[in-house]
Amino acid sequence: MDFAFAFDHLVVAARTLDEGTSYVEAILGTKLSPGGKHARMGTHNRLLSLGDDAYLEVIAIDPNAPKPEHRRWFNLDAFTGAPRLTNWACRTDDIEVALEAAPAGSGTPMPLTRGDLKWQMAVPDFGRLPFDDAMPALIEWYSELQPPQMLDDHGFRLSRLDVFHPKAEQLLSDFPALNKLHGLVSVLPGPEKRLIATISTPGGDRVLA
């Protein structure tokens, strides 16, 4: 199966949007841009450009939104503790074909909109993606503009993303498309699932985890 596949964005989850925003802004030394609300998920976010083809998202449950009938994405219904980098997302030009090649449990495509943005994301039935969320969320954009083109670019870039998991080799075997990200994303064995992003900033490299 052949499909386009590329890194799309980082996801920092938090109990509240303000808490997550403060965490990221303190580490990176910049202000995040306004995002918006996701009515079907009962969440809201703020964003940061990582260049013309990538971005960072801080996301949390919107306390003013009704609780959806389904589980929220990025396992937010079970989120506790301090803000942290919990997920990552990759875009494709054919989400159905990508899901056929992905590990079982990678989600069902859900059509979504926010303002001028239109996309589908594969949302897992039980909130968590395979391999304890080490597997990236899959997204297919349909709008002409995507978040990276709509955000002010202040010179922040993702230098590398290290994805650690005890079954890293199995993840790579189950989803070989990840090898297309070599040079930017490394899937590595580790004692537990953990994401570590190195971000180049005007003030030097900073690490989000």
C-alpha positions in Angstrom: 0.0 0.0 0.0 1.4 3.4 -1.0 0.4 6.6 0.6 2.0 9.9 1.4 3.1 10.2 5.0 4.8 13.1 6.8 5.1 14.6 10.3 2.3 17.0 11.1 2.3 18.2 14.7 3.2 17.7 18.4 0.5 17.4 21.1 1.0 18.7 24.6 -1.9 17.6 26.8 -2.9 19.4 30.0 -5.7 19.5 32.7 -6.5 23.0 31.7 -5.5 25.0 28.6 -3.9 27.8 30.7 -1.8 25.3 32.6 -0.5 23.7 29.4 0.1 27.1 27.8 2.1 28.3 30.7 4.2 25.1 30.6 5.1 25.4 27.0 5.7 29.2 27.0 8.0 28.9 30.0 10.2 26.3 28.2 10.2 27.8 24.7 10.2 31.4 25.7 7.4 32.5 23.4 3.7 33.2 23.4 1.3 30.7 21.8 -1.2 31.7 19.2 -4.9 31.4 19.8 -6.4 28.1 18.5 -10.1 27.3 18.9 -12.7 24.8 20.0 -13.4 21.3 18.7 -17.2 20.9 19.2 -17.3 17.1 18.5 -14.5 16.4 21.0 -15.3 19.0 23.8 -11.7 20.3 23.7 -9.9 23.5 22.9 -6.3 24.4 22.0 -3.6 26.9 21.4 -0.9 26.6 18.8 2.7 27.4 17.8 4.2 27.4 14.3 7.1 25.0 13.7 7.6 26.2 10.2 5.5 26.0 7.0 4.6 22.3 7.4 4.5 21.6 11.1 3.2 23.0 14.4 2.7 22.4 18.1 -0.7 22.1 19.8 -1.5 22.5 23.5 -4.9 20.8 24.1 -7.2 20.3 27.1 -10.8 19.5 27.8 -13.0 22.6 27.4 -14.9 23.0 30.7 -17.7 24.9 28.9 -18.4 22.3 26.3 -20.8 19.4 26.7 -19.2 16.0 27.2 -19.2 14.0 24.0 -20.8 10.6 23.8 -17.5 9.1 22.6 -14.1 9.1 24.2 -12.1 12.2 23.5 -8.9 12.1 21.4 -5.4 11.9 22.9 -6.8 10.0 25.9 -7.8 13.3 27.5 -10.6 11.7 29.5 -8.0 9.8 31.5 -5.4 12.6 31.7 -3.9 13.5 35.1 -0.7 15.2 36.3 1.4 17.9 34.9 1.3 19.1 31.3 3.4 17.0 29.0 4.1 15.9 25.5 1.8 12.9 25.1 1.1 12.5 21.4 2.2 13.3 17.9 0.3 13.3 14.6 1.2 12.5 11.0 -0.6 13.6 7.9 -1.4 11.4 4.9 -3.1 11.8 1.5 -5.3 8.8 2.1 -6.3 8.1 5.6 -8.3 4.9 4.7 -5.2 3.3 3.1 -2.9 4.5 5.9 -5.2 2.9 8.4 -5.2 -0.4 6.5 -1.4 -0.4 7.0 -1.5 0.8 10.6 -1.6 -1.4 13.8 -5.1 -2.5 14.9 -6.7 0.1 17.1 -5.3 3.1 15.3 -8.8 4.6 15.1 -11.8 5.3 12.9 -11.7 8.4 10.6 -13.8 11.2 12.0 -14.7 14.3 9.9 -13.9 17.5 11.7 -14.0 21.2 11.1 -12.9 24.3 13.0 -13.4 27.7 11.2 -11.9 27.4 7.7 -10.1 24.1 8.6 -11.4 20.8 7.4 -9.9 17.4 8.1 -10.3 13.8 9.1 -8.5 12.3 12.1 -8.4 8.6 13.0 -9.8 8.6 16.6 -9.4 5.4 18.6 -12.5 4.0 20.3 -11.0 3.8 23.7 -9.1 7.1 23.6 -5.5 5.7 23.5 -3.6 4.9 20.4 -1.6 1.7 20.0 1.7 1.2 21.8 0.5 3.4 24.7 0.1 6.4 22.4 3.6 6.0 20.9 1.8 5.4 17.6 1.1 8.7 15.8 -2.5 9.9 15.2 -3.3 9.9 11.5 -4.8 13.0 9.9 -5.8 13.9 6.4 -6.3 17.6 5.6 -8.9 18.8 3.1 -8.8 22.6 3.6 -6.5 24.6 1.3 -4.8 26.2 4.3 -3.6 24.2 7.3 -2.5 25.5 10.7 1.2 26.0 9.8 0.2 28.4 7.0 -2.2 30.3 9.3 0.2 30.9 12.2 2.9 33.6 12.6 6.3 32.1 12.1 8.7 33.2 14.8 11.6 30.8 13.9 10.8 27.8 15.9 11.5 24.4 14.3 11.3 20.7 15.4 14.9 19.5 15.2 14.0 15.9 16.3 11.4 13.8 18.0 12.5 10.7 20.0 9.7 8.2 20.6 10.6 5.7 23.2 8.7 2.5 23.9 9.6 -1.0 25.2 8.3 -2.5 22.0 9.8 0.1 19.6 11.0 -2.6 17.2 7.5 -4.1 17.0 6.0 -0.6 16.4 8.4 -0.1 13.4 7.6 -3.6 12.1 3.8 -3.1 12.5 3.9 0.3 10.8 6.8 0.5 8.4 5.7 4.0 7.2 7.4 5.4 10.2 10.7 4.7 8.5 9.8 7.5 6.0 10.4 10.0 8.9 14.0 8.9 9.4 16.2 11.9 10.2 13.4 13.8 12.0 11.7 11.1 14.1 13.5 8.2 15.9 11.5 5.3 17.4 13.7 3.8 20.1 13.6 1.2 22.8 13.1 2.5 26.3 11.7 1.3 29.7 8.4 3.1 29.1 6.6 5.1 26.5 7.9 8.7 26.4 8.2 11.4 23.8 11.0 13.9 23.8 11.0 16.8 21.3 14.1 19.0 20.6 12.9 22.3 19.3 15.2 24.9 17.8 14.3 28.4 19.0 15.8 31.9 18.5 17.4 31.4 22.0 18.8 28.0 21.3 17.6 24.4 21.5 14.9 23.6 24.1 13.4 20.3 25.1 9.8 19.4 25.5 8.8 16.1 27.1 
